[in-house]
Amino acid sequence: MISILSSMLAYQAPAAPAGAVSRAAASGVRMESLADLKDLATKLNPAVKYWDPLNLASRKFLAPGWESEAETIGWLRHSEIKHGRVAMAAFIGYCVQANGIKFPWAPFDQITATSPPEQWDALSDVQQWQIILGVGFLEWWSEIRVDGTPHYMKGGKPGYFPPFDGSGAPIEKLPHPVGLNLWDPFKFTKKMSAERKQSALVAEVNNGRLAMLGIMGFLSEAKVPGAVPLLKGVIPAYSGEVMAPFTT
């Protein structure tokens, strides 16, 4: 159930592929700095501008070997974009599923529960783990960079997801090429100008931040009725445990 997946994604940063730094330099990609973050913050919200009360961008809280400020910023930027995308899908998925719209094939066609968390509980352990492992595969694929692009902590672009169709790497490197990519499967952004694409990326971050607040608001109100006053009586109470696959 897509509305629950946002609470299950966990980041695990691997070592960057060999030669990633040199490829980054050759392609003109560079690590973002604190000045870049402040410039981006102004584009995202001119009224608020840069806001980092915990000073996270300047902290070196990652594993040994990833201790520069630029690597920390790369990790934070990619994490925000990734979780914002998941939250946007989760928010829409929650609204759709809460209104009784479900996939018409098994096992989803047999689910009669009304709220998305209850729909998740209605799946068997095997079905839940199939979904969890599917998400895990996407996380693994995004980190190994089989197409040779630099990792986001080594000069790569935050938010980049390697293609499945071989367009980013020699086709023989892919064990099983897939025709459609997870990101932009229908190539809607292929002919987009650089200016329009940059504007869309800025909008994506803002929309992702709003979606993260939205889906967490839904889940918080469901688990603790009254926790979000504006949603009181709108989101049904939930007494189950979405993390059950990891605790049983």
N, C-alpha and C positions, 0 to 999 in steps of 0.2 A: 504494500500500500504506500503510494508515493508520499502521502501526507505524514508518514512516520519516519521516512528515511533521513530527514534532516537531523534527527536526533541520534542517528547511528553512524554518521560519517566521522571518522577520526583520522587526523593527519599523522602520517609517518614519513618523515623526510629521508630519502635514500641518498647515497653518494651520487654526485653528478656523473654523467657518462664521461669516459676518457676523452680528452680533447675538447670538452665543452667550452672551456674558457677561450681557447684559440678560435673556435668556430664563432663564438659570440663576437670576438673582436673583428673577425673577418666579415661578419654580416652587419656590423655597425651597431649591434645591440649592446647596451651597457647597463650596468647595475644602477638602480634608482637610489637617489640620495634623500636626505631629510629635506633639502631644498625642493626636490621634485615633489615630495609629499605635500609640502605647503602650497606649491603651485597647483597641484591637483585639487587640494582642498578648496581653494578659491574658485576653481571651475565647478566643483560639485555643489558648493553652497556659499556664494559670496558673502552672505550675511553672517554666517558662523565662522567661515574660513577654517584655519587649522585648529583642531581640537584633539588633544592627546593628554588628558589629565593624569594618566598613569605613566606617561613618558615611555610607552612601550617601544616606540620606534628607535629609541636610543639605548634600549637595554640589550645586553648580550646574554639572552636566556636559553639559547639553543645548545645543542650538543657540542662537545669539543671538536674543533675543526671548522665549525660554522660560527665564528665568533665576531665577524665584522658587522658593523651597523648596516651596511648594504645588504648582507645576507639576511639579517633579521627583517629588514624592510621587504625584501623579496618574499620571504615566508609569510609575513603578515598580509601583503598585497594579494598574493595568490590565494591564501586562505579565505580572505574576505570575498573575493570574486567567486570562488568555488562555492562557498556556503551561501552566498547571495543567490546564485543560480539555482541551487538545490531548494532554497527557501521559496523562490518564485514559483517553481514547479509544485512544491509542497502546499503553498497557499492556495493556488488554483485547484490542485488536486483535492484539498480538504473541502473547499466550497462545492466542487462538483460532486464528490462522493457523499457529502452531507445531505445533498438533495436527491439522493437515490440513484444517481447515474453511475453505473458500473460497467466494466467490461462484460460483454455478453457470453464469454466462454468460461469453461471450468478453470479454476475453482471459484472464480469471482461470481458466476451466475447463481451459485448456491448460497451466497451470503445474504442473509436477511437483516442483519444488524444495521442500524441507521447511522451511527456516528463512525467516522474513520478509525478511531482507536479500537472500537468494538469490532469493526470489520477486520482489523489486523489480528485481533485475538481469535477471530473465527477461523483463521487459517491454521492448518496443522503445523507441527514443528518442522516437518520436512519442507513444506511450502514456504514457511518463514525463512528458513535457512537458505533456500534457493534464491530468494530475493536478497538476503544479506550478502551471500557470496557473489551474486551478480553485481551488487554495488561495490563489493571488494575488488572484483576484477577491474571495474572501471577506474577505481583508485590506483590499483597497481599499474594499469596501462598508462595512466597519466603521468606516472613517476619514472618509468623505465626509459622513456624517450627513444623508442625503437627507430624513429625517423632521424635520429642524430641531432636534433635541435638541442640547444643548451638548456639545462635545468633552470627553473626560475630563481634559484639561489646562486646560479653561476652565470648570470648575464642573460638568461632567457626571459621571455615575455610572461609576466604574471597572467594567469587565466588561460594560458594556451593549453589545448587538449589535442594530442597527436591524432591524426586521421586514421581511419580504418581501411581506406581504399587504396593505400599505397602512394597517394599523391605527394606525401612528404618524405618518402624514402624509396629506394629501389624495391620493386614489388617482390623480389625473391627474399627479402628480409622478413616479410610478413608470413607467418605460418598459415593463415587462412584469411586472405583479404575479404573485406566486406564492402558491398557497394555503397552503402549509406554511412555517413559519418555521424557521430553523436552530436558534434557541433556543426550547425548549419548543413543538415543533410541534403537540402535541396538547392544549395549554393546561392541563397538569396543575397549574400554579402559579396559575392565574387566581383560584381561590377560596381560596387559602392566606392565612391571617391574616398581618398585618404581623410579629407576633412569630415565627410559624413560619417565615416567609420569611427573616427576619434570622438565625435559628438555622441554616437551611439554607445561607445564604451563608457563614457562619463555617465550617460543616462542609466546604463546597466548597473553601475555601482550604486547610484541613488535608489533605483528600484529594488535592488537586492537588499539594501539596508532596511528599507521599508517592509519588504517581505519577511525578513528575519524577525522583525518586531511583530509582524502580523501572525505568523505561524506559531511563534512562541506564546503570543497572547491567547490564541486558540487553545493550545495544549495546556497552558497554565490555568485558564478558566475551567477547562474540562476536569483537570485533576484537583483543583482547589476552587470550588464555586465561590464567586465573589472576589476572586483575586484580581480580576479585571472588571471593574464596575460597569463599563460600557457594554460588556459582553454578557452580563448577568442575565440569565433567562434565555439567552440566544444560543449559547453553546451548552449542550447537555452534559451533565456530570458523568465522569468516567472513573470507575473504581478498579479497573484492571491494572496490568503492568506491561507497558510496551516493551520493556527490556527483558521480558520473561525468557527469550531464547538464551540469554547470557547468564541467567540466574538459576535455571532448572537443569 
